[in-house]
Amino acid sequence: MNRYKILGRFRHYLKPHSWRMGFAVLLAFPMAAFKGAPAPALKYFTDTVLVKKEYSALHILVTAIAIYIVLNFFVRFFHQYLIRSAANRLIQALRNDLYAHLLRLSMSYFGEAQSGILLSSVMNDVQNIVRAVSSIIDLIRDPITFLGLLSYAFYLNWKLAAVTMLVLPLVAVLLSNTGKHAKRYSSRILEKMGELSAVLSESFGGMRVIQSFSLESYMRGQFMKRNRELTRTALKAIRVEELASAGVEVFAGVAIALVLFFGGREVIRGHMTAGDFYAFFACIGMMLPPLRSFNELNLTVNQCVASAERVFKILDTMPDVKSPENAKTLPAFHQSIEFSGVNFAYSSGRKVLSDFSFSLKKGEVVALVGPSGAGKTTVLGLIPRFFDPVSGTLKIDGLPVHDLSLESLRRQISLVTQEVFLFHDTVRANIRAGRHDVSEEALIEAAKAAQAWDYIQRLPHGLDTVIGDRGQKLSGGERQRLSIARAILKDAPILLLDEATSALDSENERLVQSALDRLLVDRTAVVVAHRLSTIRKANRILVMEAGRIVEEGSHEKLIAHGGAYAKALSLQEGFTA
């Protein structure tokens, strides 16, 4: 993606701030004039005040300087404030769109993308863009300043100006070549930063595993490896950047030497006054910052291009699962859930479900049991359309789920999993889960029904206690009961339970099971479980192997049959999550 295409993509974000940008552009002209003002002022001071010794001229000069200082303050302030405020508002909108888009992407995307790399894009890449946008105005102000000073230099002595400008083509070639390398290294740096962020993200999320398995040395080695690769890439980029900076300084030194030699000769010959020479020399000196700015801006723009490519790559990624055009709204669930000849395979090619078919009537509880990898959790994921089957159909009340809006479908489904996810927020906010329409009384009743109210009352601030990242300030059983309270408050007619009690001790299992019993009342449920207490409550049990149903029936019927279910249950293995 080239710079012009990227600029076109930003047009949508620039439009709401066009008045700020436009006013900042207008202020670039007086800013450029103020930057070049010292050159003619130096000529006036030398020739009129020092040489001619006109005292009144000194008063005029001092008054002009005072006016210059005041005007420059206001122009500079509004110039910088407008462009930077526009840049930050633009990036706010871009970051909001990026996050909103990530929320719409399918579960398969997050299964393949590393969270640390995505985090790096949302934070680091967007920050690189805001720096570049803040520097856009320099593309106008610095050339105006440079051309204004160059014009004045030609006005003072065109021959000397022409000789001095011989170095400009060399500067242009240098900046062009280093810019190409800078963009390549900027892309690599962003990749390495993403990989480093991924290691950090994994470490923070899995600290218990790291410490319990004494993996500190291993993870430190992984971090040091990624950090070393980042440093090596950064050093290569630094070499390119400093080569450009040093090259600009070399050419600037050559230009100054030419001015001193040829300008001094012009003064000696009487072709220039001392004031002309000082003003010319000041012009050349004040043209150096814009030249350096071109180099820095070149590097910044190339970093921006690399970052923008990564950001727009995410924004251009379309979800595998989305609401269709003219999507139907799922009415209140009242009939059945039907799988017909469903086949499913992950992107890796591993087939998980093969010709999978079963139906579930309203009010019925079906348990899925079988060895790990049998496809139980995949069945649960297909109902709310976290994934779509490769072939076959899934219908709810006779309506294919891929014809329904995702919002109306998922509004009627509650999910409780073994790996409870809670937000770094209050107990109240976690139970509400965004539902601000429910009363405080309903929230408390949900907590009581989930066997959570007693321990909530013992927390330092009750419902307003912040429970930490992923609820780490709570025990496993407390977290699970909180997630059940969330599902009770949602009051969805379809319930999906995925090993909700498998990681709990006997006491917490008893409390959670009691909460689940209340949650299951008057609901249609698909339950993945391996504990007998959960399985026996099901109306039907589906025994799965290799993505197929190999047995079906009640607990008593399957035990009497003496098949795979009875054998696995007697051995107390094979029904793990």
JOHU-V352724 format. One record per residue. N is the residue number from 1. RES is the residue in one small letter. OMEGA is omega in radians with two decimals (999 if undefined). D_FIRST is the distance of its C-alpha to the first C-alpha in whole Angstrom. Layout:
n & res & omega & d_first
N & RES & OMEGA & D_FIRST
N & RES & OMEGA & D_FIRST
This chain:
n & res & omega & d_first
1 & m & -3.11 & 0
2 & n & -3.04 & 4
3 & r & -3.08 & 7
4 & y & 3.10 & 8
5 & k & 3.12 & 6
6 & i & 3.11 & 7
7 & l & 3.09 & 10
8 & g & 3.12 & 11
9 & r & -3.12 & 11
10 & f & -3.07 & 13
11 & r & 3.13 & 15
12 & h & -3.11 & 17
13 & y & -3.13 & 18
14 & l & -3.01 & 19
15 & k & -3.12 & 21
16 & p & -3.08 & 24
17 & h & -3.06 & 24
18 & s & -3.12 & 24
19 & w & 3.09 & 28
20 & r & -3.13 & 27
21 & m & -3.12 & 24
22 & g & 3.13 & 26
23 & f & 3.10 & 30
24 & a & 3.09 & 28
25 & v & 3.11 & 27
26 & l & 3.13 & 30
27 & l & 3.11 & 31
28 & a & -3.12 & 29
29 & f & 3.05 & 32
30 & p & 3.07 & 35
31 & m & 3.13 & 33
32 & a & 3.13 & 32
33 & a & 3.13 & 36
34 & f & -3.14 & 37
35 & k & -3.12 & 35
36 & g & -3.06 & 37
37 & a & -3.12 & 40
38 & p & -3.10 & 42
39 & a & 3.10 & 42
40 & p & 3.09 & 44
41 & a & 3.11 & 46
42 & l & 3.10 & 47
43 & k & 3.14 & 48
44 & y & -3.13 & 51
45 & f & -3.09 & 52
46 & t & -3.02 & 53
47 & d & -3.04 & 54
48 & t & -3.08 & 56
49 & v & -3.04 & 57
50 & l & -3.07 & 57
51 & v & -3.10 & 59
52 & k & 3.10 & 60
53 & k & 3.09 & 61
54 & e & -3.05 & 61
55 & y & 3.14 & 61
56 & s & 3.13 & 60
57 & a & 3.12 & 57
58 & l & 3.10 & 56
59 & h & 3.12 & 57
60 & i & -3.11 & 54
61 & l & -3.13 & 52
62 & v & 3.10 & 52
63 & t & 3.13 & 52
64 & a & 3.12 & 49
65 & i & 3.12 & 47
66 & a & 3.10 & 48
67 & i & 3.12 & 47
68 & y & -3.09 & 44
69 & i & -3.11 & 44
70 & v & -3.12 & 44
71 & l & -3.14 & 42
72 & n & 3.13 & 39
73 & f & -3.08 & 39
74 & f & -3.14 & 39
75 & v & -3.13 & 36
76 & r & -3.12 & 34
77 & f & -3.09 & 35
78 & f & 3.10 & 33
79 & h & -3.10 & 30
80 & q & -3.10 & 29
81 & y & -3.11 & 30
82 & l & -3.09 & 28
83 & i & -3.13 & 25
84 & r & 3.09 & 25
85 & s & 3.09 & 27
86 & a & -3.13 & 24
87 & a & -3.11 & 21
88 & n & 3.06 & 23
89 & r & 3.09 & 24
90 & l & -3.10 & 20
91 & i & 3.05 & 19
92 & q & 3.13 & 23
93 & a & -3.14 & 21
94 & l & -3.13 & 18
95 & r & 3.08 & 20
96 & n & 3.13 & 22
97 & d & -3.13 & 20
98 & l & -3.14 & 18
99 & y & 3.12 & 22
100 & a & 3.12 & 23
101 & h & 3.11 & 20
102 & l & 3.12 & 21
103 & l & -3.13 & 25
104 & r & -3.08 & 24
105 & l & -3.06 & 22
106 & s & 3.13 & 25
107 & m & -3.13 & 27
108 & s & 3.13 & 26
109 & y & -3.11 & 22
110 & f & 3.04 & 24
111 & g & -3.10 & 26
112 & e & -3.10 & 24
113 & a & 3.08 & 21
114 & q & -3.08 & 23
115 & s & -3.14 & 24
116 & g & 3.12 & 24
117 & i & 3.08 & 20
118 & l & 3.10 & 20
119 & l & 3.12 & 22
120 & s & 3.13 & 20
121 & s & -3.10 & 17
122 & v & -3.06 & 19
123 & m & -3.02 & 21
124 & n & -3.11 & 19
125 & d & -3.13 & 16
126 & v & 3.12 & 17
127 & q & 3.05 & 19
128 & n & -3.14 & 17
129 & i & -3.12 & 15
130 & v & 3.08 & 18
131 & r & -3.13 & 19
132 & a & -3.14 & 16
133 & v & 3.10 & 17
134 & s & -3.11 & 21
135 & s & -3.08 & 20
136 & i & -3.08 & 19
137 & i & 3.10 & 22
138 & d & 3.11 & 23
139 & l & 3.12 & 21
140 & i & -3.04 & 23
141 & r & -3.06 & 27
142 & d & 3.05 & 26
143 & p & 3.10 & 26
144 & i & 3.12 & 29
145 & t & -3.10 & 31
146 & f & -3.10 & 30
147 & l & 3.09 & 31
148 & g & 3.12 & 34
149 & l & 3.13 & 35
150 & l & 3.12 & 35
151 & s & 3.14 & 37
152 & y & 3.10 & 39
153 & a & 3.09 & 40
154 & f & 3.10 & 40
155 & y & -3.13 & 43
156 & l & -3.13 & 44
157 & n & -3.03 & 44
158 & w & 3.14 & 42
159 & k & -3.14 & 43
160 & l & 3.12 & 42
161 & a & -3.13 & 39
162 & a & 3.11 & 38
163 & v & -3.10 & 39
164 & t & -3.06 & 37
165 & m & 3.10 & 34
166 & l & -3.10 & 34
167 & v & -3.05 & 32
168 & l & 3.11 & 29
169 & p & 3.12 & 27
170 & l & 3.09 & 28
171 & v & -3.12 & 26
172 & a & 3.12 & 23
173 & v & 3.14 & 23
174 & l & -3.11 & 23
175 & l & 3.14 & 20
176 & s & -3.11 & 18
177 & n & -3.13 & 19
178 & t & 3.12 & 19
179 & g & 3.11 & 15
180 & k & 3.13 & 14
181 & h & -3.12 & 16
182 & a & 3.13 & 16
183 & k & -3.14 & 12
184 & r & -3.13 & 13
185 & y & 3.09 & 16
186 & s & 3.10 & 14
187 & s & -3.14 & 12
188 & r & 3.12 & 16
189 & i & 3.14 & 18
190 & l & 3.09 & 16
191 & e & -3.13 & 17
192 & k & 3.09 & 20
193 & m & 3.08 & 21
194 & g & 3.12 & 20
195 & e & 3.10 & 23
196 & l & 3.09 & 25
197 & s & 3.12 & 25
198 & a & 3.10 & 25
199 & v & 3.12 & 29
200 & l & -3.12 & 30
201 & s & 3.11 & 29
202 & e & -3.11 & 31
203 & s & -3.12 & 34
204 & f & -3.13 & 35
205 & g & -3.07 & 35
206 & g & -3.07 & 37
207 & m & 3.13 & 39
208 & r & 3.12 & 42
209 & v & -3.13 & 41
210 & i & -3.08 & 40
211 & q & -3.12 & 44
212 & s & 3.12 & 46
213 & f & 3.13 & 45
214 & s & -3.11 & 45
215 & l & -3.09 & 41
216 & e & -3.12 & 41
217 & s & -3.13 & 41
218 & y & -3.11 & 38
219 & m & 3.08 & 36
220 & r & 3.09 & 36
221 & g & 3.10 & 35
222 & q & 3.13 & 32
223 & f & -3.12 & 31
224 & m & 3.12 & 32
225 & k & 3.14 & 30
226 & r & -3.14 & 27
227 & n & 3.11 & 28
228 & r & 3.12 & 29
229 & e & 3.10 & 26
230 & l & -3.12 & 24
231 & t & 3.13 & 26
232 & r & 3.13 & 26
233 & t & 3.13 & 22
234 & a & 3.14 & 23
235 & l & 3.07 & 25
236 & k & 3.11 & 23
237 & a & 3.13 & 21
238 & i & 3.12 & 24
239 & r & 3.13 & 25
240 & v & -3.11 & 22
241 & e & -3.11 & 22
242 & e & 3.05 & 26
243 & l & 3.12 & 26
244 & a & -3.13 & 24
245 & s & -3.14 & 27
246 & a & 3.12 & 30
247 & g & 3.10 & 29
248 & v & 3.13 & 28
249 & e & 3.12 & 32
250 & v & -3.13 & 33
251 & f & 3.08 & 32
252 & a & 3.10 & 34
253 & g & 3.10 & 37
254 & v & 3.14 & 37
255 & a & 3.13 & 37
256 & i & 3.12 & 39
257 & a & 3.11 & 42
258 & l & 3.12 & 41
259 & v & -3.12 & 42
260 & l & -3.08 & 45
261 & f & -3.06 & 47
262 & f & 3.11 & 46
263 & g & 3.09 & 47
264 & g & 3.13 & 50
265 & r & 3.12 & 51
266 & e & 3.13 & 51
267 & v & 3.13 & 53
268 & i & -3.12 & 55
269 & r & 3.12 & 56
270 & g & 3.13 & 56
271 & h & 3.10 & 53
272 & m & 3.02 & 51
273 & t & 3.08 & 53
274 & a & 3.12 & 52
275 & g & 3.09 & 50
276 & d & -3.11 & 48
277 & f & -3.14 & 47
278 & y & 3.12 & 47
279 & a & 3.13 & 44
280 & f & -3.13 & 42
281 & f & 3.10 & 42
282 & a & 3.09 & 41
283 & c & -3.13 & 38
284 & i & 3.13 & 37
285 & g & -3.13 & 37
286 & m & 3.04 & 35
287 & m & -3.13 & 33
288 & l & 3.11 & 32
289 & p & 3.06 & 30
290 & p & 3.10 & 28
291 & l & 3.09 & 27
292 & r & 3.14 & 26
293 & s & 3.09 & 24
294 & f & -3.14 & 22
295 & n & -3.14 & 22
296 & e & 3.14 & 21
297 & l & 3.09 & 19
298 & n & 3.13 & 17
299 & l & -3.13 & 17
300 & t & -3.13 & 16
301 & v & 3.12 & 13
302 & n & 3.04 & 12
303 & q & 3.13 & 13
304 & c & 3.14 & 12
305 & v & 3.13 & 8
306 & a & 3.14 & 9
307 & s & -3.12 & 11
308 & a & 3.11 & 9
309 & e & -3.14 & 7
310 & r & -3.13 & 10
311 & v & -3.10 & 12
312 & f & 3.04 & 10
313 & k & 3.08 & 10
314 & i & -3.11 & 14
315 & l & 3.13 & 14
316 & d & 3.11 & 12
317 & t & -3.12 & 15
318 & m & 3.11 & 18
319 & p & 3.06 & 22
320 & d & -3.12 & 24
321 & v & 3.12 & 27
322 & k & 3.09 & 27
323 & s & 3.14 & 29
324 & p & 3.01 & 30
325 & e & -3.09 & 30
326 & n & -3.12 & 33
327 & a & 3.10 & 34
328 & k & 3.07 & 38
329 & t & -3.13 & 39
330 & l & 3.08 & 41
331 & p & 3.11 & 45
332 & a & -3.09 & 47
333 & f & -3.08 & 47
334 & h & -2.99 & 51
335 & q & -3.00 & 51
336 & s & 2.98 & 49
337 & i & -3.06 & 46
338 & e & 2.96 & 46
339 & f & 3.13 & 44
340 & s & 3.07 & 44
341 & g & -3.06 & 43
342 & v & 3.00 & 40
343 & n & -3.12 & 38
344 & f & 3.07 & 35
345 & a & 3.09 & 33
346 & y & -3.07 & 30
347 & s & 3.11 & 27
348 & s & -3.13 & 29
349 & g & -3.12 & 31
350 & r & -3.11 & 34
351 & k & -3.06 & 36
352 & v & 3.11 & 38
353 & l & -3.14 & 40
354 & s & 3.10 & 42
355 & d & -3.05 & 43
356 & f & -3.12 & 44
357 & s & 2.95 & 46
358 & f & 3.12 & 48
359 & s & -3.07 & 49
360 & l & -3.12 & 50
361 & k & 3.12 & 52
362 & k & 3.13 & 52
363 & g & -3.10 & 54
364 & e & 3.06 & 54
365 & v & 3.14 & 53
366 & v & 3.11 & 51
367 & a & 3.05 & 51
368 & l & 3.12 & 48
369 & v & -3.14 & 50
370 & g & -3.11 & 49
371 & p & 3.09 & 48
372 & s & -3.13 & 44
373 & g & -3.13 & 41
374 & a & 3.12 & 44
375 & g & -3.08 & 41
376 & k & -3.11 & 43
377 & t & 3.09 & 40
378 & t & 3.09 & 38
379 & v & 3.11 & 40
380 & l & -3.11 & 40
381 & g & -3.12 & 36
382 & l & -3.06 & 36
383 & i & 3.07 & 39
384 & p & -3.14 & 36
385 & r & 2.91 & 33
386 & f & 3.06 & 31
387 & f & 3.02 & 31
388 & d & 3.11 & 32
389 & p & 3.07 & 34
390 & v & 3.09 & 33
391 & s & -3.07 & 36
392 & g & -3.09 & 39
393 & t & 3.03 & 40
394 & l & -3.09 & 40
395 & k & 3.00 & 42
396 & i & -3.06 & 44
397 & d & 3.08 & 47
398 & g & -3.13 & 46
399 & l & 3.08 & 42
400 & p & -3.06 & 39
401 & v & -3.13 & 37
402 & h & 3.05 & 34
403 & d & -3.04 & 35
404 & l & 3.00 & 36
405 & s & -3.12 & 34
406 & l & -3.10 & 33
407 & e & -3.11 & 34
408 & s & 3.10 & 38
409 & l & -3.03 & 38
410 & r & 3.09 & 37
411 & r & -3.09 & 39
412 & q & -3.09 & 42
413 & i & 2.99 & 41
414 & s & -3.11 & 42
415 & l & 3.05 & 41
416 & v & -3.05 & 43
417 & t & 3.07 & 42
418 & q & 3.13 & 43
419 & e & -3.08 & 40
420 & v & 3.04 & 41
421 & f & 3.06 & 38
422 & l & -3.10 & 39
423 & f & 3.04 & 37
424 & h & -3.04 & 38
425 & d & -3.13 & 40
426 & t & 3.05 & 44
427 & v & -3.12 & 46
428 & r & -3.11 & 46
429 & a & -3.14 & 42
430 & n & 3.10 & 42
431 & i & 3.13 & 45
432 & r & -3.10 & 43
433 & a & 3.08 & 40
434 & g & -3.14 & 39
435 & r & -3.13 & 42
436 & h & -3.13 & 43
437 & d & -3.09 & 46
438 & v & -3.11 & 48
439 & s & 3.08 & 51
440 & e & -3.13 & 52
441 & e & 3.13 & 55
442 & a & 3.13 & 53
443 & l & 3.14 & 51
444 & i & 3.11 & 54
445 & e & 3.10 & 55
446 & a & 3.10 & 52
447 & a & 3.11 & 52
448 & k & 3.14 & 56
449 & a & 3.14 & 55
450 & a & -3.13 & 53
451 & q & -3.08 & 56
452 & a & -2.99 & 53
453 & w & -3.11 & 55
454 & d & -3.12 & 58
455 & y & 3.08 & 55
456 & i & 3.14 & 53
457 & q & -3.14 & 56
458 & r & 3.11 & 57
459 & l & -3.06 & 54
460 & p & -3.10 & 54
461 & h & 3.10 & 52
462 & g & -3.13 & 53
463 & l & -3.11 & 50
464 & d & 3.10 & 48
465 & t & 3.06 & 48
466 & v & -2.95 & 44
467 & i & 3.06 & 44
468 & g & -3.13 & 41
469 & d & -3.11 & 38
470 & r & 3.10 & 39
471 & g & -3.04 & 42
472 & q & 3.12 & 43
473 & k & 3.12 & 46
474 & l & 3.06 & 48
475 & s & -3.13 & 49
476 & g & 3.12 & 48
477 & g & 3.12 & 50
478 & e & 3.10 & 50
479 & r & -3.11 & 46
480 & q & 3.13 & 47
481 & r & 3.09 & 49
482 & l & 3.11 & 47
483 & s & 3.09 & 45
484 & i & 3.07 & 47
485 & a & 3.10 & 48
486 & r & 3.14 & 45
487 & a & 3.11 & 45
488 & i & -3.12 & 49
489 & l & 3.10 & 48
490 & k & 3.05 & 45
491 & d & 3.12 & 48
492 & a & -3.08 & 46
493 & p & -3.12 & 48
494 & i & -3.08 & 46
495 & l & 3.09 & 46
496 & l & -3.14 & 44
497 & l & -3.11 & 45
498 & d & 3.10 & 44
499 & e & -3.00 & 46
500 & a & -3.11 & 47
501 & t & -2.97 & 50
502 & s & -3.05 & 49
503 & a & -3.02 & 49
504 & l & 3.03 & 52
505 & d & -3.00 & 55
506 & s & -3.12 & 58
507 & e & 3.11 & 59
508 & n & 3.10 & 55
509 & e & 3.13 & 55
510 & r & -3.14 & 58
511 & l & -3.13 & 57
512 & v & 3.14 & 53
513 & q & 3.08 & 55
514 & s & 3.10 & 57
515 & a & 3.13 & 54
516 & l & 3.12 & 53
517 & d & 3.10 & 56
518 & r & -3.14 & 56
519 & l & -3.07 & 52
520 & l & -3.09 & 53
521 & v & 3.09 & 56
522 & d & 3.10 & 55
523 & r & 3.04 & 52
524 & t & -2.97 & 50
525 & a & 2.94 & 49
526 & v & -3.00 & 47
527 & v & 2.97 & 48
528 & v & -3.05 & 47
529 & a & 3.04 & 49
530 & h & 3.13 & 52
531 & r & -3.04 & 54
532 & l & -3.11 & 58
533 & s & 3.13 & 58
534 & t & -3.06 & 55
535 & i & -3.04 & 55
536 & r & 3.14 & 59
537 & k & -3.09 & 58
538 & a & 3.03 & 56
539 & n & 3.10 & 57
540 & r & 3.09 & 56
541 & i & 3.05 & 54
542 & l & 3.11 & 51
543 & v & -3.06 & 51
544 & m & 3.01 & 48
545 & e & 3.08 & 48
546 & a & 3.06 & 44
547 & g & 3.13 & 43
548 & r & 3.03 & 46
549 & i & -3.11 & 49
550 & v & 3.08 & 52
551 & e & 3.13 & 55
552 & e & 3.11 & 55
553 & g & 3.08 & 58
554 & s & 3.13 & 60
555 & h & -3.10 & 60
556 & e & -3.13 & 64
557 & k & -3.12 & 63
558 & l & 3.08 & 61
559 & i & -3.14 & 63
560 & a & -3.13 & 66
561 & h & 3.09 & 64
562 & g & -3.12 & 63
563 & g & -3.05 & 60
564 & a & -3.12 & 57
565 & y & -3.10 & 57
566 & a & -3.12 & 60
567 & k & -3.12 & 60
568 & a & -3.13 & 57
569 & l & 3.14 & 58
570 & s & 3.12 & 61
571 & l & -3.11 & 59
572 & q & 3.04 & 57
573 & e & -3.13 & 54
574 & g & 3.13 & 51
575 & f & 3.12 & 51
576 & t & -3.13 & 48
577 & a & 999 & 45
